[in-house]
């Protein structure tokens, strides 16, 4: 397993004005494809528009809790 960063663009129109927001997520996965799939699954039940703009390998080695 490794860590991947996923860049997701969201469209927020809750204020009446369309606003595009970009957020970064850290995903634990075996490949870029699996990481993107996990992001899509996580956003699957949302009611707003989103687009996964990029997924790339992260330099993070491990997460210490």
PyMOL Python script that loads the backbone (N, CA, C, O; Angstrom):
from pymol import cmd

cmd.read_pdbstr("""\
ATOM      1  N   UNK A   1       0.844  -1.185   0.000  1.00  0.00           N
ATOM      2  CA  UNK A   1       0.000   0.000   0.000  1.00  0.00           C
ATOM      3  C   UNK A   1       0.884   1.241   0.000  1.00  0.00           C
ATOM      4  O   UNK A   1       2.006   1.242   0.507  1.00  0.00           O
ATOM      5  N   UNK A   2       0.338   2.283  -0.582  1.00  0.00           N
ATOM      6  CA  UNK A   2       1.014   3.574  -0.605  1.00  0.00           C
ATOM      7  C   UNK A   2      -0.004   4.676  -0.418  1.00  0.00           C
ATOM      8  O   UNK A   2      -1.199   4.418  -0.274  1.00  0.00           O
ATOM      9  N   UNK A   3       0.477   5.904  -0.421  1.00  0.00           N
ATOM     10  CA  UNK A   3      -0.400   7.063  -0.252  1.00  0.00           C
ATOM     11  C   UNK A   3      -0.414   7.889  -1.535  1.00  0.00           C
ATOM     12  O   UNK A   3       0.610   8.065  -2.195  1.00  0.00           O
ATOM     13  N   UNK A   4      -1.596   8.387  -1.868  1.00  0.00           N
ATOM     14  CA  UNK A   4      -1.786   9.182  -3.070  1.00  0.00           C
ATOM     15  C   UNK A   4      -2.536  10.455  -2.700  1.00  0.00           C
ATOM     16  O   UNK A   4      -3.382  10.451  -1.806  1.00  0.00           O
ATOM     17  N   UNK A   5      -2.219  11.542  -3.397  1.00  0.00           N
ATOM     18  CA  UNK A   5      -2.975  12.769  -3.200  1.00  0.00           C
ATOM     19  C   UNK A   5      -3.971  12.901  -4.347  1.00  0.00           C
ATOM     20  O   UNK A   5      -3.632  12.701  -5.514  1.00  0.00           O
ATOM     21  N   UNK A   6      -5.186  13.238  -3.995  1.00  0.00           N
ATOM     22  CA  UNK A   6      -6.246  13.408  -4.987  1.00  0.00           C
ATOM     23  C   UNK A   6      -6.732  14.851  -4.931  1.00  0.00           C
ATOM     24  O   UNK A   6      -7.111  15.351  -3.872  1.00  0.00           O
ATOM     25  N   UNK A   7      -6.714  15.507  -6.075  1.00  0.00           N
ATOM     26  CA  UNK A   7      -7.182  16.884  -6.193  1.00  0.00           C
ATOM     27  C   UNK A   7      -8.606  16.834  -6.749  1.00  0.00           C
ATOM     28  O   UNK A   7      -8.837  16.331  -7.849  1.00  0.00           O
ATOM     29  N   UNK A   8      -9.557  17.365  -5.972  1.00  0.00           N
ATOM     30  CA  UNK A   8     -10.969  17.301  -6.342  1.00  0.00           C
ATOM     31  C   UNK A   8     -11.523  18.718  -6.431  1.00  0.00           C
ATOM     32  O   UNK A   8     -11.328  19.531  -5.526  1.00  0.00           O
ATOM     33  N   UNK A   9     -12.212  19.003  -7.525  1.00  0.00           N
ATOM     34  CA  UNK A   9     -12.837  20.313  -7.707  1.00  0.00           C
ATOM     35  C   UNK A   9     -14.334  20.173  -7.458  1.00  0.00           C
ATOM     36  O   UNK A   9     -15.004  19.340  -8.069  1.00  0.00           O
ATOM     37  N   UNK A  10     -14.845  20.997  -6.554  1.00  0.00           N
ATOM     38  CA  UNK A  10     -16.259  20.977  -6.177  1.00  0.00           C
ATOM     39  C   UNK A  10     -16.933  22.241  -6.681  1.00  0.00           C
ATOM     40  O   UNK A  10     -16.302  23.294  -6.774  1.00  0.00           O
ATOM     41  N   UNK A  11     -18.207  22.137  -7.003  1.00  0.00           N
ATOM     42  CA  UNK A  11     -18.991  23.308  -7.388  1.00  0.00           C
ATOM     43  C   UNK A  11     -20.005  23.586  -6.287  1.00  0.00           C
ATOM     44  O   UNK A  11     -20.896  22.776  -6.029  1.00  0.00           O
ATOM     45  N   UNK A  12     -19.860  24.739  -5.642  1.00  0.00           N
ATOM     46  CA  UNK A  12     -20.731  25.123  -4.533  1.00  0.00           C
ATOM     47  C   UNK A  12     -21.617  26.285  -4.975  1.00  0.00           C
ATOM     48  O   UNK A  12     -21.115  27.347  -5.342  1.00  0.00           O
ATOM     49  N   UNK A  13     -22.917  26.086  -4.941  1.00  0.00           N
ATOM     50  CA  UNK A  13     -23.837  27.171  -5.284  1.00  0.00           C
ATOM     51  C   UNK A  13     -24.803  27.454  -4.142  1.00  0.00           C
ATOM     52  O   UNK A  13     -25.893  27.977  -4.371  1.00  0.00           O
ATOM     53  N   UNK A  14     -24.417  27.116  -2.922  1.00  0.00           N
ATOM     54  CA  UNK A  14     -25.290  27.311  -1.763  1.00  0.00           C
ATOM     55  C   UNK A  14     -25.543  28.787  -1.479  1.00  0.00           C
ATOM     56  O   UNK A  14     -26.570  29.131  -0.895  1.00  0.00           O
ATOM     57  N   UNK A  15     -24.631  29.661  -1.879  1.00  0.00           N
ATOM     58  CA  UNK A  15     -24.800  31.093  -1.637  1.00  0.00           C
ATOM     59  C   UNK A  15     -25.541  31.783  -2.772  1.00  0.00           C
ATOM     60  O   UNK A  15     -25.722  33.000  -2.749  1.00  0.00           O
ATOM     61  N   UNK A  16     -25.976  31.002  -3.775  1.00  0.00           N
ATOM     62  CA  UNK A  16     -26.669  31.573  -4.914  1.00  0.00           C
ATOM     63  C   UNK A  16     -25.730  31.944  -6.052  1.00  0.00           C
ATOM     64  O   UNK A  16     -26.173  32.281  -7.150  1.00  0.00           O
ATOM     65  N   UNK A  17     -24.453  31.880  -5.787  1.00  0.00           N
ATOM     66  CA  UNK A  17     -23.440  32.194  -6.793  1.00  0.00           C
ATOM     67  C   UNK A  17     -22.528  30.981  -6.943  1.00  0.00           C
ATOM     68  O   UNK A  17     -21.989  30.481  -5.956  1.00  0.00           O
ATOM     69  N   UNK A  18     -22.354  30.508  -8.176  1.00  0.00           N
ATOM     70  CA  UNK A  18     -21.542  29.318  -8.415  1.00  0.00           C
ATOM     71  C   UNK A  18     -20.086  29.596  -8.082  1.00  0.00           C
ATOM     72  O   UNK A  18     -19.492  30.552  -8.581  1.00  0.00           O
ATOM     73  N   UNK A  19     -19.524  28.753  -7.238  1.00  0.00           N
ATOM     74  CA  UNK A  19     -18.152  28.930  -6.772  1.00  0.00           C
ATOM     75  C   UNK A  19     -17.431  27.591  -6.903  1.00  0.00           C
ATOM     76  O   UNK A  19     -17.942  26.569  -6.444  1.00  0.00           O
ATOM     77  N   UNK A  20     -16.257  27.584  -7.519  1.00  0.00           N
ATOM     78  CA  UNK A  20     -15.473  26.358  -7.652  1.00  0.00           C
ATOM     79  C   UNK A  20     -14.428  26.315  -6.549  1.00  0.00           C
ATOM     80  O   UNK A  20     -13.670  27.264  -6.353  1.00  0.00           O
ATOM     81  N   UNK A  21     -14.402  25.208  -5.839  1.00  0.00           N
ATOM     82  CA  UNK A  21     -13.479  25.009  -4.722  1.00  0.00           C
ATOM     83  C   UNK A  21     -12.622  23.793  -5.035  1.00  0.00           C
ATOM     84  O   UNK A  21     -13.138  22.773  -5.490  1.00  0.00           O
ATOM     85  N   UNK A  22     -11.320  23.891  -4.797  1.00  0.00           N
ATOM     86  CA  UNK A  22     -10.430  22.752  -4.998  1.00  0.00           C
ATOM     87  C   UNK A  22      -9.945  22.266  -3.635  1.00  0.00           C
ATOM     88  O   UNK A  22      -9.462  23.050  -2.818  1.00  0.00           O
ATOM     89  N   UNK A  23     -10.083  20.956  -3.401  1.00  0.00           N
ATOM     90  CA  UNK A  23      -9.650  20.346  -2.142  1.00  0.00           C
ATOM     91  C   UNK A  23      -8.688  19.213  -2.442  1.00  0.00           C
ATOM     92  O   UNK A  23      -8.765  18.586  -3.498  1.00  0.00           O
ATOM     93  N   UNK A  24      -7.779  18.950  -1.507  1.00  0.00           N
ATOM     94  CA  UNK A  24      -6.811  17.866  -1.641  1.00  0.00           C
ATOM     95  C   UNK A  24      -7.135  16.792  -0.602  1.00  0.00           C
ATOM     96  O   UNK A  24      -7.462  17.098   0.544  1.00  0.00           O
ATOM     97  N   UNK A  25      -7.041  15.543  -1.018  1.00  0.00           N
ATOM     98  CA  UNK A  25      -7.306  14.414  -0.135  1.00  0.00           C
ATOM     99  C   UNK A  25      -6.127  13.454  -0.180  1.00  0.00           C
ATOM    100  O   UNK A  25      -5.497  13.280  -1.224  1.00  0.00           O
ATOM    101  N   UNK A  26      -5.833  12.836   0.948  1.00  0.00           N
ATOM    102  CA  UNK A  26      -4.803  11.807   1.033  1.00  0.00           C
ATOM    103  C   UNK A  26      -5.516  10.466   1.058  1.00  0.00           C
ATOM    104  O   UNK A  26      -6.399  10.241   1.885  1.00  0.00           O
ATOM    105  N   UNK A  27      -5.132   9.576   0.148  1.00  0.00           N
ATOM    106  CA  UNK A  27      -5.817   8.291  -0.011  1.00  0.00           C
ATOM    107  C   UNK A  27      -4.800   7.167   0.097  1.00  0.00           C
ATOM    108  O   UNK A  27      -3.739   7.223  -0.525  1.00  0.00           O
ATOM    109  N   UNK A  28      -5.120   6.149   0.881  1.00  0.00           N
ATOM    110  CA  UNK A  28      -4.275   4.955   0.962  1.00  0.00           C
ATOM    111  C   UNK A  28      -4.795   3.949  -0.057  1.00  0.00           C
ATOM    112  O   UNK A  28      -5.959   3.550  -0.009  1.00  0.00           O
ATOM    113  N   UNK A  29      -3.922   3.538  -0.984  1.00  0.00           N
ATOM    114  CA  UNK A  29      -4.341   2.630  -2.047  1.00  0.00           C
ATOM    115  C   UNK A  29      -3.137   1.903  -2.628  1.00  0.00           C
ATOM    116  O   UNK A  29      -1.991   2.207  -2.300  1.00  0.00           O
ATOM    117  N   UNK A  30      -3.418   0.936  -3.498  1.00  0.00           N
ATOM    118  CA  UNK A  30      -2.356   0.171  -4.163  1.00  0.00           C
ATOM    119  C   UNK A  30      -1.924   0.817  -5.481  1.00  0.00           C
ATOM    120  O   UNK A  30      -0.819   0.562  -5.962  1.00  0.00           O
ATOM    121  N   UNK A  31      -2.793   1.656  -6.071  1.00  0.00           N
ATOM    122  CA  UNK A  31      -2.483   2.270  -7.359  1.00  0.00           C
ATOM    123  C   UNK A  31      -3.258   3.572  -7.513  1.00  0.00           C
ATOM    124  O   UNK A  31      -4.157   3.874  -6.728  1.00  0.00           O
ATOM    125  N   UNK A  32      -2.896   4.334  -8.535  1.00  0.00           N
ATOM    126  CA  UNK A  32      -3.607   5.573  -8.845  1.00  0.00           C
ATOM    127  C   UNK A  32      -5.075   5.273  -9.154  1.00  0.00           C
ATOM    128  O   UNK A  32      -5.972   5.992  -8.715  1.00  0.00           O
ATOM    129  N   UNK A  33      -5.301   4.218  -9.905  1.00  0.00           N
ATOM    130  CA  UNK A  33      -6.670   3.837 -10.282  1.00  0.00           C
ATOM    131  C   UNK A  33      -7.509   3.518  -9.055  1.00  0.00           C
ATOM    132  O   UNK A  33      -8.659   3.945  -8.955  1.00  0.00           O
ATOM    133  N   UNK A  34      -6.937   2.768  -8.122  1.00  0.00           N
ATOM    134  CA  UNK A  34      -7.674   2.430  -6.893  1.00  0.00           C
ATOM    135  C   UNK A  34      -7.929   3.684  -6.061  1.00  0.00           C
ATOM    136  O   UNK A  34      -9.005   3.831  -5.482  1.00  0.00           O
ATOM    137  N   UNK A  35      -6.959   4.582  -5.997  1.00  0.00           N
ATOM    138  CA  UNK A  35      -7.132   5.822  -5.231  1.00  0.00           C
ATOM    139  C   UNK A  35      -8.277   6.654  -5.810  1.00  0.00           C
ATOM    140  O   UNK A  35      -9.114   7.161  -5.063  1.00  0.00           O
ATOM    141  N   UNK A  36      -8.317   6.796  -7.132  1.00  0.00           N
ATOM    142  CA  UNK A  36      -9.397   7.549  -7.766  1.00  0.00           C
ATOM    143  C   UNK A  36     -10.740   6.882  -7.509  1.00  0.00           C
ATOM    144  O   UNK A  36     -11.734   7.562  -7.252  1.00  0.00           O
ATOM    145  N   UNK A  37     -10.774   5.566  -7.576  1.00  0.00           N
ATOM    146  CA  UNK A  37     -12.001   4.818  -7.331  1.00  0.00           C
ATOM    147  C   UNK A  37     -12.507   5.052  -5.905  1.00  0.00           C
ATOM    148  O   UNK A  37     -13.711   5.190  -5.689  1.00  0.00           O
ATOM    149  N   UNK A  38     -11.595   5.096  -4.941  1.00  0.00           N
ATOM    150  CA  UNK A  38     -11.987   5.339  -3.550  1.00  0.00           C
ATOM    151  C   UNK A  38     -12.562   6.740  -3.368  1.00  0.00           C
ATOM    152  O   UNK A  38     -13.512   6.923  -2.606  1.00  0.00           O
ATOM    153  N   UNK A  39     -12.000   7.726  -4.056  1.00  0.00           N
ATOM    154  CA  UNK A  39     -12.513   9.090  -3.976  1.00  0.00           C
ATOM    155  C   UNK A  39     -13.918   9.155  -4.576  1.00  0.00           C
ATOM    156  O   UNK A  39     -14.819   9.746  -3.982  1.00  0.00           O
ATOM    157  N   UNK A  40     -14.105   8.557  -5.737  1.00  0.00           N
ATOM    158  CA  UNK A  40     -15.418   8.550  -6.388  1.00  0.00           C
ATOM    159  C   UNK A  40     -16.446   7.861  -5.493  1.00  0.00           C
ATOM    160  O   UNK A  40     -17.579   8.329  -5.375  1.00  0.00           O
ATOM    161  N   UNK A  41     -16.059   6.762  -4.869  1.00  0.00           N
ATOM    162  CA  UNK A  41     -16.968   6.041  -3.969  1.00  0.00           C
ATOM    163  C   UNK A  41     -17.333   6.912  -2.769  1.00  0.00           C
ATOM    164  O   UNK A  41     -18.486   6.923  -2.337  1.00  0.00           O
ATOM    165  N   UNK A  42     -16.355   7.643  -2.229  1.00  0.00           N
ATOM    166  CA  UNK A  42     -16.591   8.495  -1.070  1.00  0.00           C
ATOM    167  C   UNK A  42     -17.544   9.642  -1.415  1.00  0.00           C
ATOM    168  O   UNK A  42     -18.383  10.017  -0.596  1.00  0.00           O
ATOM    169  N   UNK A  43     -17.420  10.192  -2.609  1.00  0.00           N
ATOM    170  CA  UNK A  43     -18.277  11.298  -3.037  1.00  0.00           C
ATOM    171  C   UNK A  43     -19.579  10.812  -3.667  1.00  0.00           C
ATOM    172  O   UNK A  43     -20.413  11.630  -4.054  1.00  0.00           O
ATOM    173  N   UNK A  44     -19.768   9.513  -3.775  1.00  0.00           N
ATOM    174  CA  UNK A  44     -20.911   8.934  -4.478  1.00  0.00           C
ATOM    175  C   UNK A  44     -22.273   9.368  -4.011  1.00  0.00           C
ATOM    176  O   UNK A  44     -23.200   9.420  -4.819  1.00  0.00           O
ATOM    177  N   UNK A  45     -22.438   9.678  -2.754  1.00  0.00           N
ATOM    178  CA  UNK A  45     -23.758  10.023  -2.219  1.00  0.00           C
ATOM    179  C   UNK A  45     -23.970  11.531  -2.097  1.00  0.00           C
ATOM    180  O   UNK A  45     -24.983  11.965  -1.549  1.00  0.00           O
ATOM    181  N   UNK A  46     -23.042  12.325  -2.592  1.00  0.00           N
ATOM    182  CA  UNK A  46     -23.183  13.776  -2.476  1.00  0.00           C
ATOM    183  C   UNK A  46     -24.177  14.311  -3.497  1.00  0.00           C
ATOM    184  O   UNK A  46     -24.450  13.673  -4.513  1.00  0.00           O
ATOM    185  N   UNK A  47     -24.712  15.488  -3.209  1.00  0.00           N
ATOM    186  CA  UNK A  47     -25.708  16.082  -4.096  1.00  0.00           C
ATOM    187  C   UNK A  47     -25.123  17.198  -4.959  1.00  0.00           C
ATOM    188  O   UNK A  47     -25.838  17.778  -5.777  1.00  0.00           O
ATOM    189  N   UNK A  48     -23.848  17.506  -4.792  1.00  0.00           N
ATOM    190  CA  UNK A  48     -23.231  18.570  -5.581  1.00  0.00           C
ATOM    191  C   UNK A  48     -22.290  17.982  -6.628  1.00  0.00           C
ATOM    192  O   UNK A  48     -21.884  16.823  -6.544  1.00  0.00           O
ATOM    193  N   UNK A  49     -21.954  18.807  -7.612  1.00  0.00           N
ATOM    194  CA  UNK A  49     -21.063  18.366  -8.685  1.00  0.00           C
ATOM    195  C   UNK A  49     -19.608  18.397  -8.216  1.00  0.00           C
ATOM    196  O   UNK A  49     -19.195  19.295  -7.483  1.00  0.00           O
ATOM    197  N   UNK A  50     -18.853  17.409  -8.651  1.00  0.00           N
ATOM    198  CA  UNK A  50     -17.428  17.344  -8.328  1.00  0.00           C
ATOM    199  C   UNK A  50     -16.708  16.686  -9.497  1.00  0.00           C
ATOM    200  O   UNK A  50     -17.319  16.015 -10.328  1.00  0.00           O
ATOM    201  N   UNK A  51     -15.396  16.895  -9.541  1.00  0.00           N
ATOM    202  CA  UNK A  51     -14.574  16.260 -10.566  1.00  0.00           C
ATOM    203  C   UNK A  51     -13.208  15.960  -9.964  1.00  0.00           C
ATOM    204  O   UNK A  51     -12.586  16.833  -9.358  1.00  0.00           O
ATOM    205  N   UNK A  52     -12.745  14.734 -10.131  1.00  0.00           N
ATOM    206  CA  UNK A  52     -11.398  14.367  -9.701  1.00  0.00           C
ATOM    207  C   UNK A  52     -10.459  14.906 -10.775  1.00  0.00           C
ATOM    208  O   UNK A  52     -10.441  14.401 -11.898  1.00  0.00           O
ATOM    209  N   UNK A  53      -9.678  15.934 -10.434  1.00  0.00           N
ATOM    210  CA  UNK A  53      -8.821  16.603 -11.405  1.00  0.00           C
ATOM    211  C   UNK A  53      -7.477  15.892 -11.574  1.00  0.00           C
ATOM    212  O   UNK A  53      -6.930  15.861 -12.677  1.00  0.00           O
ATOM    213  N   UNK A  54      -6.935  15.315 -10.483  1.00  0.00           N
ATOM    214  CA  UNK A  54      -5.627  14.663 -10.565  1.00  0.00           C
ATOM    215  C   UNK A  54      -5.436  13.725  -9.379  1.00  0.00           C
ATOM    216  O   UNK A  54      -5.945  13.962  -8.283  1.00  0.00           O
ATOM    217  N   UNK A  55      -4.697  12.665  -9.626  1.00  0.00           N
ATOM    218  CA  UNK A  55      -4.272  11.747  -8.561  1.00  0.00           C
ATOM    219  C   UNK A  55      -2.805  11.449  -8.811  1.00  0.00           C
ATOM    220  O   UNK A  55      -2.414  11.088  -9.921  1.00  0.00           O
ATOM    221  N   UNK A  56      -1.993  11.605  -7.768  1.00  0.00           N
ATOM    222  CA  UNK A  56      -0.564  11.336  -7.936  1.00  0.00           C
ATOM    223  C   UNK A  56       0.010  10.712  -6.669  1.00  0.00           C
ATOM    224  O   UNK A  56      -0.542  10.855  -5.578  1.00  0.00           O
ATOM    225  N   UNK A  57       1.121  10.022  -6.841  1.00  0.00           N
ATOM    226  CA  UNK A  57       1.788   9.374  -5.708  1.00  0.00           C
ATOM    227  C   UNK A  57       2.276  10.435  -4.733  1.00  0.00           C
ATOM    228  O   UNK A  57       2.747  11.498  -5.137  1.00  0.00           O
ATOM    229  N   UNK A  58       2.158  10.137  -3.457  1.00  0.00           N
ATOM    230  CA  UNK A  58       2.581  11.058  -2.409  1.00  0.00           C
ATOM    231  C   UNK A  58       3.948  10.641  -1.882  1.00  0.00           C
ATOM    232  O   UNK A  58       4.315   9.468  -1.950  1.00  0.00           O
ATOM    233  N   UNK A  59       4.698  11.603  -1.358  1.00  0.00           N
ATOM    234  CA  UNK A  59       5.986  11.301  -0.759  1.00  0.00           C
ATOM    235  C   UNK A  59       5.841  10.859   0.703  1.00  0.00           C
ATOM    236  O   UNK A  59       6.829  10.525   1.355  1.00  0.00           O
ATOM    237  N   UNK A  60       4.621  10.861   1.203  1.00  0.00           N
ATOM    238  CA  UNK A  60       4.370  10.435   2.580  1.00  0.00           C
ATOM    239  C   UNK A  60       4.639   8.945   2.692  1.00  0.00           C
ATOM    240  O   UNK A  60       4.134   8.154   1.895  1.00  0.00           O
ATOM    241  N   UNK A  61       5.425   8.570   3.669  1.00  0.00           N
ATOM    242  CA  UNK A  61       5.802   7.164   3.861  1.00  0.00           C
ATOM    243  C   UNK A  61       4.811   6.434   4.755  1.00  0.00           C
ATOM    244  O   UNK A  61       4.378   5.325   4.442  1.00  0.00           O
ATOM    245  N   UNK A  62       4.452   7.070   5.881  1.00  0.00           N
ATOM    246  CA  UNK A  62       3.455   6.457   6.755  1.00  0.00           C
ATOM    247  C   UNK A  62       2.814   7.517   7.611  1.00  0.00           C
ATOM    248  O   UNK A  62       3.347   8.612   7.788  1.00  0.00           O
ATOM    249  N   UNK A  63       1.658   7.167   8.139  1.00  0.00           N
ATOM    250  CA  UNK A  63       0.928   8.056   9.026  1.00  0.00           C
ATOM    251  C   UNK A  63       1.100   7.525  10.442  1.00  0.00           C
ATOM    252  O   UNK A  63       0.806   6.362  10.722  1.00  0.00           O
ATOM    253  N   UNK A  64       1.572   8.377  11.318  1.00  0.00           N
ATOM    254  CA  UNK A  64       1.769   8.001  12.723  1.00  0.00           C
ATOM    255  C   UNK A  64       0.595   8.551  13.505  1.00  0.00           C
ATOM    256  O   UNK A  64       0.341   9.755  13.500  1.00  0.00           O
ATOM    257  N   UNK A  65      -0.124   7.657  14.182  1.00  0.00           N
ATOM    258  CA  UNK A  65      -1.306   8.094  14.956  1.00  0.00           C
ATOM    259  C   UNK A  65      -0.988   8.167  16.421  1.00  0.00           C
ATOM    260  O   UNK A  65      -1.853   8.514  17.225  1.00  0.00           O
TER     261      UNK A  65
END
""", "prot")
cmd.dss("prot")
cmd.show_as("cartoon", "prot")
cmd.util.cbc("prot")
cmd.orient("prot")
